[in-house]
Amino acid sequence: MKSISPLLLINKLVLVGHDEKEYSVPFNPGVNIIYGDSDTGKSSILNLIDYLLGSKKVYMYEEIEKNGKYALLEVNLNGSVYTIKRDIFKPEELIEVYSTSIENMSELFPALYGPNYQKEGPAGYFSDFLLNALNIPLVKIKQAPSKMDSDLSRLSFRDIFKFNYLDQDDVGNRNILDSGNFSVFTKNKETFKFLHNLLDSQITDLQGQISEKTNEKNKLLESYNVISSFFKDTNIQTLETLSDDLAEYKQEVENINREIQSINTQMRSDNAYFNDLRNLILRLESELKLDTEAKSLKLAQLEQHVRLKKDYQQDIDKLESSLAIIKRLPEHKEEVDCPICSSKIEYTKLALNFEKNNSETVKMEIKSIKNRLKELETLIDAERRNIISIEAEENHKNENLKKARQMLDIEAKEFVSPFIAQRDELVAEKATVIEKMNKVEYLIKLRKQLNEIITKSNHLSEQIGQLTKKLDQLRAGAPSIEGVLSNIGSSLELFLKAIPIRKPFGISISKKNFLPIVRDRNYSELTSGGLRTLVSVGYILSLLQNSLNNSTNFPSIVMIDTIGKYLGKTKNGNDSIEVNTNEDILEGLDDPSKVINLYSFLTNLSEKFLEKDKLHQIIIIDNDLPVELEVMVHLQKYVVKYFNVQGKNGGSVGFIDNA
């Protein structure tokens, strides 16, 4: 079944580290749960996904910063598979996109995209690639909607994805979707309208998009005809013939290898030649051992620097907190109120802790530590470059060692002069065949690139058809804002009643800011952090539900980090769980059944949509699951990663599992 809204599914995330070691997480359609101990890289998984979908930077925990190099994300965009590759330390570099799976990346040339609208790549902008692949129109929206002559700003994929991803700071946040920032929130409200086809200009925008895609398709077909004609004139064979040739060359190489192996078994020892090769191997092995030790030392130094960097940052945070307290000390009084417990404290005792450090002294110390932090970051970059340099040298020496061992049979293969010439002849023949193989593989890539043009043309035809259908729907009767808000509000109400919250009445979506209203109170006016958590989760799920039931521009994915924030759990002694406020206690949110009902609602909702062939994805991060949920067998099928710092119960020690 074709999705009526943009289809975005994450297939696989891979972080590639030193020595090309891979750390990966697979994902499935429907619900995906990642949970476990703190500081194991759970949030970094969603941060990496967000980064590979175009965010400005990735927020890394220490192990990723120490071990990572670049990341890969395999995604399904409206039925087409792509792999996105991005350096995690160089966010300004071009982003590579391969129109295939991670396993088949080497078979195609990548398209290079600019990471933002300030830097255009050879293939254009990454945001435009995502929007085009998802068949979301490229539009500009008013910065001041109430003004007729308002300036227009380009709508990016990042503007849209704000409605799909609740990071751990957004869940339960009073100022969700930047509602506390007027200029940013104004654009967010216009984005909300665009997502649900409520902008007055969308019919005109769709017409323009159809025209642009039609012109793009015609240009692609023109390019295809030119390139195809060139291939024909230069007698470049078809993809099928080239594939057959490649298979034949591979068979030739295998046959030559067998002949070389046969000669090796017949050779007798040429002592001088044997000794030279043996000495070369010993020397290379010794050098490689030194390189390994040097790299281990550099990695240890890098780890120390990264930890020291973390310590410096903590010192800065503490000093800035002290500076804030110094500024807020009252004028000399006999007693002051404690800001925590409201009891009385003698001013002389309170001031005694700060009198030796005036604000200027603290500021100078902060500045000093920041200077040291900057120097340390330079050292970290230098250490990382040194490690990469050593690895390159190791690879070179390993290749030479491999070649030397091939020439020298340690297991008693001996060389004699009559066989050397014959063997050299075969090696030369093998090199010739491999050169032909490389040429054929290059031509196959070119042929596949030509086929990509036809594939893109077919995708454009499908997109044009979908846009035309959407245009006809809008012309026949664009959705009303009242209808859209009613649908989303009804879904939110069903969610909150399923939990259930206390007094689930007055639930709707505000016509003014498009945010939830509960008990006839705006979202920002809700005083319970646990209640805001549930409402924010229910809101983003309701947006997903609406997109699966109606034609929208909302991608079919939501990611929620720390979904159980402020909600009660049943495990004892878990310091990572935040203490409930009085408001949360009044709401009854310390009841573990709330979390059980939350997960049950998620899984039931997802399964119902999947049964109707409505593909979507819900990725959840949580610190732990209530004991009742952990023993529920049916829930375990949704767990894609479980982390336990001690490696117990089948859990990984962390996203980076080198230990």
C-alpha positions as CSV (number, residue, x, y, z in Angstrom):
1,M,0.0,0.0,0.0
2,K,1.3,3.5,-0.9
3,S,1.6,5.8,2.0
4,I,-0.6,8.9,1.8
5,S,2.0,10.9,3.8
6,P,5.8,10.8,3.4
7,L,7.4,7.5,4.4
8,L,10.6,7.7,6.4
9,L,11.9,4.6,8.0
10,I,15.3,4.0,9.7
11,N,16.7,0.6,8.6
12,K,20.1,0.7,10.3
13,L,22.6,3.0,12.1
14,V,26.3,2.2,11.9
15,L,29.1,4.1,13.7
16,V,32.5,3.2,12.2
17,G,35.5,3.6,14.5
18,H,39.2,3.0,14.4
19,D,40.4,-0.1,12.5
20,E,37.0,0.1,10.7
21,K,35.3,-1.5,13.7
22,E,31.5,-1.1,13.5
23,Y,29.0,-0.4,16.2
24,S,25.4,-0.8,14.8
25,V,21.8,-0.7,15.7
26,P,19.1,-2.3,13.5
27,F,15.6,-0.9,13.4
28,N,12.2,-2.2,12.3
29,P,8.9,-0.8,11.2
30,G,6.6,-0.1,14.2
31,V,7.8,0.3,17.8
32,N,11.6,0.1,18.5
33,I,12.7,0.3,22.2
34,I,16.2,1.1,23.4
35,Y,16.7,1.1,27.2
36,G,19.3,0.4,29.9
37,D,21.7,2.0,32.3
38,S,22.7,5.7,32.2
39,D,25.8,6.8,30.3
40,T,25.8,3.9,27.9
41,G,25.1,5.9,24.7
42,K,21.3,5.5,24.4
43,S,20.6,9.2,23.7
44,S,23.7,9.3,21.4
45,I,21.9,6.8,19.1
46,L,19.1,9.2,18.4
47,N,21.5,12.1,18.3
48,L,23.5,10.3,15.6
49,I,20.3,9.6,13.6
50,D,19.3,13.3,13.9
51,Y,22.9,14.3,12.8
52,L,22.7,12.0,9.8
53,L,19.4,13.6,8.9
54,G,21.0,17.0,8.8
55,S,21.3,18.5,12.3
56,K,24.3,20.9,12.8
57,K,26.2,18.7,15.3
58,V,26.1,15.4,17.2
59,Y,26.1,15.4,21.0
60,M,28.5,12.6,21.8
61,Y,29.2,10.8,25.0
62,E,32.8,10.2,25.8
63,E,33.2,6.7,24.3
64,I,31.9,7.9,20.8
65,E,34.3,10.9,20.9
66,K,37.2,8.6,21.7
67,N,36.4,5.7,19.3
68,G,34.2,7.1,16.5
69,K,35.2,8.3,13.0
70,Y,32.1,8.5,10.8
71,A,28.6,7.2,10.7
72,L,26.2,5.6,8.2
73,L,22.4,5.6,8.2
74,E,20.4,3.3,6.0
75,V,16.9,4.8,5.4
76,N,13.8,4.0,3.4
77,L,12.5,7.2,1.8
78,N,9.1,6.6,0.2
79,G,10.1,3.1,-0.7
80,S,13.6,3.8,-2.0
81,V,16.7,2.8,0.1
82,Y,19.5,5.2,0.6
83,T,22.7,5.2,2.7
84,I,23.8,8.5,4.3
85,K,27.5,8.9,5.3
86,R,28.8,11.7,7.4
87,D,32.0,12.5,9.4
88,I,31.0,13.0,13.0
89,F,33.8,15.5,13.7
90,K,33.4,17.6,10.6
91,P,29.8,18.8,10.3
92,E,30.6,21.3,7.6
93,E,31.9,18.7,5.1
94,L,29.7,17.5,2.3
95,I,27.3,14.7,3.1
96,E,27.6,11.5,0.9
97,V,24.4,9.8,-0.2
98,Y,24.4,6.4,-1.9
99,S,21.1,5.2,-3.5
100,T,21.6,1.7,-2.1
101,S,21.9,-0.2,1.1
102,I,25.0,-0.1,3.4
103,E,26.1,-3.5,2.1
104,N,26.2,-2.4,-1.5
105,M,27.7,1.1,-1.1
106,S,30.9,0.2,-3.0
107,E,28.9,-0.5,-6.2
108,L,27.8,3.1,-6.7
109,F,29.3,6.6,-6.8
110,P,27.9,8.8,-4.0
111,A,26.0,12.1,-4.5
112,L,27.6,14.9,-2.5
113,Y,25.3,17.4,-0.8
114,G,25.9,20.6,1.1
115,P,25.0,20.1,4.9
116,N,23.1,23.5,5.0
117,Y,21.8,26.3,2.8
118,Q,25.1,28.2,3.3
119,K,27.1,25.5,1.5
120,E,25.9,23.9,-1.7
121,G,27.4,20.6,-2.9
122,P,27.8,19.3,-6.4
123,A,24.4,17.5,-6.1
124,G,22.8,20.5,-4.3
125,Y,21.6,20.8,-0.7
126,F,21.0,17.9,1.7
127,S,17.7,19.3,3.0
128,D,16.4,19.5,-0.6
129,F,17.5,15.9,-1.2
130,L,15.5,14.7,1.8
131,L,12.4,16.8,0.9
132,N,12.5,15.6,-2.8
133,A,13.0,12.0,-1.8
134,L,10.0,12.3,0.5
135,N,8.0,14.1,-2.1
136,I,7.5,17.1,0.2
137,P,7.2,20.3,-1.8
138,L,10.1,22.9,-1.6
139,V,8.4,26.0,-0.4
140,K,9.0,29.3,1.3
141,I,6.8,30.5,4.1
142,K,6.1,34.0,5.5
143,Q,8.2,35.1,8.5
144,A,5.4,37.4,9.6
145,P,2.2,35.6,8.4
146,S,-0.1,38.6,9.3
147,K,1.8,41.0,7.0
148,M,1.0,40.9,3.3
149,D,4.5,42.0,2.4
150,S,6.3,39.7,4.8
151,D,9.7,38.3,3.8
152,L,9.7,34.6,2.9
153,S,12.1,32.0,4.3
154,R,12.9,28.6,2.9
155,L,11.2,25.7,4.7
156,S,13.9,23.0,5.4
157,F,13.7,19.4,6.5
158,R,15.1,20.5,9.8
159,D,12.0,22.7,10.3
160,I,9.8,19.7,9.7
161,F,11.7,17.2,11.8
162,K,11.2,19.3,15.0
163,F,7.7,17.8,15.0
164,N,9.1,14.2,14.7
165,Y,11.8,14.2,17.4
166,L,11.4,14.9,21.1
167,D,14.9,14.8,22.7
168,Q,15.4,14.4,26.4
169,D,15.2,18.2,26.9
170,D,12.0,18.5,24.9
171,V,10.0,15.7,26.7
172,G,7.8,17.5,29.2
173,N,9.4,20.9,28.5
174,R,7.2,23.8,29.3
175,N,8.4,25.6,26.1
176,I,8.0,22.7,23.7
177,L,8.7,23.5,20.0
178,D,10.5,26.7,21.1
179,S,7.2,28.2,22.2
180,G,9.2,30.6,24.4
181,N,11.0,32.1,21.4
182,F,8.6,34.2,19.4
183,S,10.4,34.4,16.1
184,V,11.3,30.7,16.0
185,F,7.9,29.6,17.2
186,T,6.2,31.8,14.5
187,K,8.0,29.7,11.8
188,N,7.1,26.5,13.7
189,K,3.4,27.5,13.5
190,E,3.6,28.1,9.8
191,T,5.4,24.7,9.5
192,F,2.5,23.1,11.3
193,K,0.1,24.6,8.8
194,F,2.3,23.3,5.9
195,L,2.5,19.8,7.4
196,H,-1.3,19.6,7.3
197,N,-1.9,21.4,4.0
198,L,-3.4,24.5,5.7
199,L,-1.3,27.2,4.1
200,D,-3.2,29.5,1.7
201,S,-0.3,29.3,-0.8
202,Q,-0.1,25.5,-1.0
203,I,-2.1,25.1,-4.2
204,T,0.2,27.5,-6.0
205,D,3.2,25.8,-4.4
206,L,2.0,22.4,-5.6
207,Q,1.6,23.7,-9.1
208,G,5.1,25.1,-9.1
209,Q,6.5,21.9,-7.6
210,I,4.8,19.7,-10.3
211,S,6.2,22.0,-13.0
212,E,9.7,21.8,-11.5
213,K,9.6,18.1,-11.2
214,T,8.3,17.7,-14.8
215,N,11.2,19.9,-16.0
216,E,13.6,17.9,-13.9
217,K,12.3,14.6,-15.3
218,N,12.6,15.9,-18.9
219,K,16.2,17.0,-18.2
220,L,17.0,13.6,-16.8
221,L,15.6,11.8,-19.9
222,E,17.6,14.2,-22.1
223,S,20.8,13.4,-20.1
224,Y,20.0,9.7,-20.3
225,N,19.7,9.8,-24.1
226,V,23.0,11.7,-24.4
227,I,24.9,9.4,-22.1
228,S,23.3,6.3,-23.6
229,S,24.2,7.5,-27.1
230,F,27.8,8.1,-25.9
231,F,28.0,4.5,-24.5
232,K,26.7,3.2,-27.8
233,D,29.1,5.2,-29.9
234,T,32.1,4.2,-27.8
235,N,31.0,0.5,-27.8
236,I,30.7,0.3,-24.0
237,Q,29.0,-3.0,-23.4
238,T,25.7,-3.6,-21.6
239,L,25.5,-4.1,-17.9
240,E,24.7,-7.8,-18.4
241,T,27.7,-8.3,-20.7
242,L,30.0,-6.4,-18.3
243,S,28.7,-8.6,-15.4
244,D,29.5,-11.7,-17.4
245,D,33.0,-10.4,-18.2
246,L,33.6,-9.6,-14.5
247,A,32.6,-13.2,-13.5
248,E,34.9,-14.6,-16.1
249,Y,37.8,-12.5,-14.9
250,K,37.2,-13.5,-11.4
251,Q,37.3,-17.2,-12.5
252,E,40.6,-16.5,-14.3
253,V,42.1,-15.0,-11.1
254,E,41.0,-18.1,-9.2
255,N,42.6,-20.4,-11.8
256,I,45.9,-18.4,-11.8
257,N,45.9,-18.5,-8.0
258,R,45.6,-22.3,-8.1
259,E,48.5,-22.6,-10.5
260,I,50.6,-20.3,-8.4
261,Q,49.7,-22.5,-5.4
262,S,50.7,-25.6,-7.3
263,I,54.1,-24.1,-8.2
264,N,54.7,-23.1,-4.6
265,T,54.2,-26.7,-3.4
266,Q,56.8,-27.8,-5.9
267,M,59.5,-25.2,-5.2
268,R,62.7,-26.0,-3.4
269,S,64.5,-23.7,-1.1
270,D,66.7,-20.9,-2.4
271,N,68.3,-20.1,0.9
272,A,69.5,-16.6,0.2
273,Y,66.2,-15.5,-1.2
274,F,64.4,-17.3,1.7
275,N,66.5,-15.5,4.3
276,D,66.0,-12.1,2.7
277,L,62.2,-12.6,2.8
278,R,62.3,-14.0,6.3
279,N,64.3,-11.0,7.5
280,L,61.9,-8.6,5.8
281,I,58.9,-10.3,7.5
282,L,60.6,-10.2,10.9
283,R,61.4,-6.5,10.4
284,L,57.9,-5.7,9.4
285,E,56.4,-7.6,12.3
286,S,58.7,-5.8,14.7
287,E,57.7,-2.4,13.2
288,L,54.1,-3.3,13.4
289,K,54.4,-4.2,17.0
290,L,56.0,-0.8,17.7
291,D,53.2,0.9,15.8
292,T,50.6,-1.0,17.8
293,E,52.2,0.1,21.1
294,A,52.4,3.7,19.8
295,K,48.8,3.7,18.8
296,S,47.8,2.2,22.2
297,L,49.7,5.0,23.9
298,K,48.0,7.6,21.7
299,L,44.6,6.1,22.4
300,A,45.3,6.2,26.1
301,Q,46.5,9.8,25.9
302,L,43.4,10.7,23.9
303,E,41.2,9.0,26.5
304,Q,42.9,11.0,29.3
305,H,42.5,14.3,27.4
306,V,38.8,13.6,26.7
307,R,38.3,12.9,30.5
308,L,40.2,16.0,31.4
309,K,38.1,18.0,29.0
310,K,35.0,16.7,30.8
311,D,36.5,17.6,34.2
312,Y,37.4,21.2,32.9
313,Q,33.8,21.6,31.7
314,Q,32.5,20.5,35.1
315,D,34.8,23.0,36.8
316,I,33.5,25.8,34.6
317,D,29.9,24.8,35.4
318,K,30.6,24.8,39.2
319,L,32.4,28.2,39.0
320,E,29.6,29.7,37.0
321,S,27.2,28.4,39.6
322,S,29.3,30.0,42.3
323,L,29.4,33.3,40.4
324,A,25.6,33.2,40.1
325,I,25.3,32.6,43.9
326,I,27.8,35.5,44.7
327,K,25.7,37.8,42.5
328,R,22.6,36.9,44.4
329,L,24.0,37.3,47.9
330,P,21.8,39.9,49.7
331,E,23.2,43.0,51.3
332,H,24.4,42.5,54.9
333,K,21.6,41.1,57.0
334,E,21.5,39.1,60.2
335,E,19.5,36.3,58.6
336,V,18.5,35.2,55.1
337,D,16.0,32.7,53.8
338,C,17.4,29.4,52.5
339,P,16.5,29.1,48.7
340,I,16.0,25.3,49.1
341,C,14.2,24.7,52.4
342,S,13.0,28.3,53.3
343,S,14.6,28.0,56.8
344,K,16.6,30.9,58.2
345,I,20.5,31.0,57.8
346,E,22.9,33.4,59.5
347,Y,24.2,35.7,56.9
348,T,27.8,35.6,58.3
349,K,27.9,31.8,58.0
350,L,26.5,31.9,54.4
351,A,28.9,34.7,53.3
352,L,31.9,33.0,54.9
353,N,31.9,30.5,52.0
354,F,32.1,33.1,49.4
355,E,34.0,36.1,50.9
356,K,37.4,34.8,49.9
357,N,36.4,34.6,46.3
358,N,34.9,37.7,44.9
359,S,33.2,37.6,41.5
360,E,36.2,39.0,39.6
361,T,38.5,36.2,41.0
362,V,35.9,33.6,39.9
363,K,35.6,35.2,36.4
364,M,39.4,35.1,36.0
365,E,39.5,31.4,37.0
366,I,36.7,30.6,34.5
367,K,38.6,32.4,31.8
368,S,41.8,30.5,32.7
369,I,40.1,27.1,32.6
370,K,38.4,28.0,29.3
371,N,41.8,28.8,27.8
372,R,43.2,25.5,29.1
373,L,40.1,23.8,27.6
374,K,40.7,25.3,24.2
375,E,44.3,24.1,24.3
376,L,43.2,20.7,25.4
377,E,40.7,20.5,22.4
378,T,43.7,21.3,20.1
379,L,45.6,18.4,21.7
380,I,42.6,16.1,21.3
381,D,42.4,16.9,17.6
382,A,46.2,16.4,17.2
383,E,46.0,13.0,19.0
384,R,43.2,11.9,16.8
385,R,45.2,12.9,13.6
386,N,48.2,11.0,15.0
387,I,46.1,7.9,15.6
388,I,44.7,8.0,12.0
389,S,48.3,8.5,10.7
390,I,49.6,5.5,12.6
391,E,46.7,3.4,11.3
392,A,47.5,4.4,7.8
393,E,51.1,3.3,8.3
394,E,49.9,0.1,9.9
395,N,47.7,-0.7,6.9
396,H,50.6,0.0,4.5
397,K,53.0,-2.3,6.4
398,N,50.3,-5.0,6.8
399,E,49.9,-4.9,3.0
400,N,53.6,-5.3,2.5
401,L,53.8,-8.1,5.1
402,K,50.9,-9.8,3.4
403,K,52.7,-9.7,0.0
404,A,56.0,-10.9,1.6
405,R,54.2,-13.9,3.2
406,Q,52.6,-14.8,-0.1
407,M,56.1,-15.0,-1.6
408,L,57.5,-16.9,1.2
409,D,55.9,-20.2,2.4
410,I,56.6,-20.2,6.1
411,E,55.3,-23.8,6.2
412,A,58.3,-25.1,4.1
413,K,57.5,-23.7,0.7
414,E,60.9,-23.4,-1.0
415,F,62.0,-21.5,-4.0
416,V,64.1,-22.6,-6.9
417,S,65.2,-20.6,-10.0
418,P,63.4,-22.6,-12.7
419,F,60.0,-22.0,-11.0
420,I,60.5,-18.3,-10.2
421,A,60.3,-17.3,-13.8
422,Q,57.1,-19.4,-14.3
423,R,55.6,-18.0,-11.1
424,D,56.5,-14.4,-12.0
425,E,54.8,-14.9,-15.4
426,L,51.6,-16.1,-13.7
427,V,51.8,-13.1,-11.2
428,A,52.1,-10.7,-14.2
429,E,49.2,-12.4,-15.9
430,K,47.2,-12.2,-12.7
431,A,48.0,-8.4,-12.5
432,T,46.8,-7.9,-16.0
433,V,43.5,-9.7,-15.3
434,I,43.0,-7.8,-12.1
435,E,43.5,-4.5,-14.1
436,K,40.8,-5.7,-16.5
437,M,38.6,-6.5,-13.6
438,N,39.0,-3.0,-12.1
439,K,38.2,-1.5,-15.5
440,V,35.1,-3.6,-15.8
441,E,34.0,-2.8,-12.3
442,Y,34.4,0.9,-13.1
443,L,32.3,0.6,-16.2
444,I,29.7,-1.4,-14.3
445,K,29.5,1.6,-11.8
446,L,29.0,3.9,-14.8
447,R,26.3,1.7,-16.2
448,K,24.5,1.6,-12.9
449,Q,24.8,5.3,-12.6
450,L,23.0,5.5,-16.0
451,N,20.3,3.2,-14.7
452,E,20.0,5.5,-11.7
453,I,18.9,8.2,-14.1
454,I,16.0,6.0,-15.2
455,T,15.2,5.1,-11.6
456,K,15.1,8.8,-10.7
457,S,12.9,9.5,-13.7
458,N,10.5,6.8,-12.6
459,H,10.5,8.2,-9.0
460,L,9.8,11.7,-10.4
461,S,6.9,10.3,-12.4
462,E,5.5,8.7,-9.2
463,Q,6.0,11.9,-7.3
464,I,4.3,14.0,-10.0
465,G,1.4,11.6,-9.9
466,Q,1.1,11.9,-6.1
467,L,1.5,15.7,-6.2
468,T,-1.2,15.9,-8.9
469,K,-3.5,13.8,-6.8
470,K,-2.9,16.0,-3.7
471,L,-3.5,19.1,-5.9
472,D,-6.8,17.7,-7.0
473,Q,-7.7,17.0,-3.4
474,L,-6.8,20.5,-2.4
475,R,-8.8,22.1,-5.3
476,A,-11.8,19.9,-4.4
477,G,-11.7,21.0,-0.8
478,A,-8.6,21.8,1.3
479,P,-8.8,20.4,4.8
480,S,-10.1,22.9,7.4
481,I,-7.9,24.0,10.3
482,E,-10.8,23.1,12.6
483,G,-11.0,19.6,11.2
484,V,-7.3,19.0,11.5
485,L,-7.1,20.3,15.0
486,S,-10.2,18.3,16.0
487,N,-8.6,15.0,14.6
488,I,-5.4,15.6,16.5
489,G,-7.2,16.7,19.7
490,S,-9.4,13.6,19.6
491,S,-6.3,11.3,19.3
492,L,-4.7,13.1,22.2
493,E,-7.8,12.7,24.3
494,L,-7.9,9.0,23.6
495,F,-4.3,8.7,24.6
496,L,-4.6,10.6,27.9
497,K,-7.7,8.6,28.8
498,A,-5.9,5.3,28.1
499,I,-3.1,6.2,30.6
500,P,-5.3,7.4,32.4
501,I,-4.6,10.9,33.7
502,R,-6.6,12.4,36.6
503,K,-9.5,14.5,35.3
504,P,-9.1,14.0,31.5
505,F,-11.4,16.8,30.4
506,G,-11.1,20.0,28.3
507,I,-8.6,18.3,25.9
508,S,-8.0,19.9,22.5
509,I,-5.5,21.6,20.3
510,S,-5.1,25.4,20.5
511,K,-6.2,27.3,17.4
512,K,-3.8,30.1,18.5
513,N,-0.5,28.1,18.8
514,F,-1.4,24.6,17.7
515,L,-0.2,23.1,21.1
516,P,-2.2,20.9,23.4
517,I,-4.9,22.1,25.9
518,V,-5.7,19.9,28.9
519,R,-8.4,20.7,31.4
520,D,-9.0,23.9,29.4
521,R,-5.4,25.0,30.3
522,N,-2.7,25.7,27.8
523,Y,0.2,23.2,27.8
524,S,2.7,25.8,29.2
525,E,0.4,26.3,32.2
526,L,0.4,22.7,33.3
527,T,2.4,22.6,36.5
528,S,3.1,18.9,36.7
529,G,6.2,17.7,34.9
530,G,4.9,14.2,34.6
531,L,1.6,15.4,33.1
532,R,3.5,17.6,30.6
533,T,5.5,14.5,29.7
534,L,2.4,12.5,28.9
535,V,0.8,15.3,27.0
536,S,4.0,16.0,24.9
537,V,4.3,12.3,24.1
538,G,0.6,12.1,23.3
539,Y,0.8,15.2,21.1
540,I,3.6,13.9,18.9
541,L,1.9,10.5,18.6
542,S,-1.3,12.2,17.6
543,L,0.5,14.0,14.8
544,L,1.8,10.7,13.6
545,Q,-1.7,9.2,13.8
546,N,-3.2,12.0,11.8
547,S,-0.5,11.6,9.1
548,L,-1.2,7.9,8.8
549,N,-5.0,8.5,8.4
550,N,-4.8,11.7,6.2
551,S,-2.7,13.1,3.4
552,T,-0.1,15.3,5.0
553,N,3.6,16.4,4.7
554,F,4.4,14.8,8.1
555,P,7.1,12.0,7.8
556,S,5.9,8.7,9.3
557,I,8.4,8.5,12.2
558,V,8.6,9.8,15.7
559,M,11.6,9.6,18.1
560,I,11.2,10.1,21.8
561,D,14.2,10.3,24.2
562,T,13.5,9.3,27.9
563,I,9.8,8.7,27.4
564,G,9.5,7.8,31.1
565,K,10.8,11.1,32.3
566,Y,9.1,12.2,35.6
567,L,7.0,9.0,35.6
568,G,7.1,6.4,38.4
569,K,8.9,3.1,38.0
570,T,8.9,0.0,40.2
571,K,12.7,-0.6,40.5
572,N,14.4,0.3,43.7
573,G,17.7,2.1,44.1
574,N,17.8,3.6,40.6
575,D,19.3,7.0,41.1
576,S,18.6,8.0,37.5
577,I,14.9,8.4,38.1
578,E,13.9,11.9,38.9
579,V,12.1,12.5,42.2
580,N,8.4,13.2,41.7
581,T,7.2,16.7,42.6
582,N,4.1,17.3,44.8
583,E,2.1,18.0,41.6
584,D,3.2,14.7,40.1
585,I,2.2,12.9,43.3
586,L,-1.2,14.6,43.2
587,E,-1.6,13.5,39.6
588,G,-0.8,9.9,40.7
589,L,2.1,9.7,38.2
590,D,4.2,7.6,40.6
591,D,1.8,4.7,39.8
592,P,3.8,2.2,37.6
593,S,0.6,1.3,35.9
594,K,0.7,4.6,34.0
595,V,4.0,3.5,32.3
596,I,2.6,0.1,31.6
597,N,-0.5,1.6,30.0
598,L,1.7,4.0,28.0
599,Y,3.7,1.2,26.5
600,S,0.6,-0.9,25.9
601,F,-1.0,2.0,24.1
602,L,2.1,2.5,21.9
603,T,2.4,-1.1,20.9
604,N,-1.4,-1.6,20.3
605,L,-1.6,1.6,18.2
606,S,1.4,0.6,16.1
607,E,0.2,-3.0,15.5
608,K,-3.2,-1.8,14.3
609,F,-1.6,0.5,11.8
610,L,0.8,-2.2,10.6
611,E,-2.1,-4.6,10.1
612,K,-3.6,-2.0,7.7
613,D,-0.2,-1.8,5.9
614,K,0.3,1.7,7.1
615,L,4.1,1.7,7.6
616,H,5.6,4.0,10.3
617,Q,8.2,3.9,13.0
618,I,8.3,4.8,16.7
619,I,11.7,4.8,18.3
620,I,11.7,5.0,22.1
621,I,14.6,5.6,24.6
622,D,14.1,4.9,28.3
623,N,16.4,4.5,31.3
624,D,14.6,1.3,32.4
625,L,11.3,-0.5,32.0
626,P,9.1,-1.3,35.0
627,V,9.6,-4.8,36.3
628,E,6.1,-5.7,35.1
629,L,7.1,-4.8,31.5
630,E,10.5,-6.5,31.6
631,V,8.9,-9.8,32.2
632,M,6.2,-9.3,29.5
633,V,7.4,-11.5,26.7
634,H,5.4,-9.8,24.0
635,L,7.1,-6.5,24.7
636,Q,10.6,-7.9,24.3
637,K,10.2,-8.3,20.6
638,Y,10.2,-4.5,20.3
639,V,13.6,-4.1,22.1
640,V,16.4,-3.4,19.6
641,K,19.0,-2.6,22.2
642,Y,19.4,-3.2,25.9
643,F,22.4,-1.8,27.8
644,N,23.8,-3.0,31.1
645,V,27.2,-1.7,32.2
646,Q,28.0,-5.1,33.7
647,G,26.9,-7.0,30.7
648,K,24.2,-8.9,32.6
649,N,21.0,-10.4,31.3
650,G,22.2,-10.4,27.7
651,G,22.8,-6.6,27.6
652,S,25.6,-4.8,25.9
653,V,27.9,-2.7,28.1
654,G,27.2,0.3,25.9
655,F,26.7,1.5,22.4
656,I,30.6,1.4,22.3
657,D,31.2,-2.2,23.5
658,N,35.0,-2.4,23.3
659,A,35.2,-3.4,27.0
